Amino acid sequence: MPSATPDQLVRQFCAGFSARNATALKALFGPHALFEFPFLQPRLVGQSEIWAGLERAFEIADGIAIELQVVKENGGHAIAEGRMEAHVARDDLSIAVPFALVAEARDGKLGRLSIYCDAHPYRLWSDGPVMAFDTEVR
């Protein structure tokens, strides 16, 4: 079975994020991957830490939707633009932000995924511990 391309990994990530499926998302990341997302801790490293951060975000945000507008791939990298919408139930806050992302694939997995958007107007989704050693990871 051929390895997933960066384009495929980006699309699978966006679909899994919209479905709020942390388990499916964890499978996309390599064991030492880096995930940067301004609504979470600045950097999450490794599958366990990424999974814990995503689960925490999904506890707080509901109705998440990611719409990709363009994805461009070059070798082991992909760059994409889109729009994310979510509702943060605890604050009764709805957000809609444009974003860009850069993905690096290694051995058919995400080695690095960096999402860029203006999160300044919004509180962190992940207030509280998200690191794997602070969170019980299943």
Helices and strands as residue ranges (DSSP letters): H 6-18, H 22-28, E 29-36, E 44-45, H 47-60, E 61-74, E 77-88, G 89-91, E 93-106, E 109-116, G 132-134
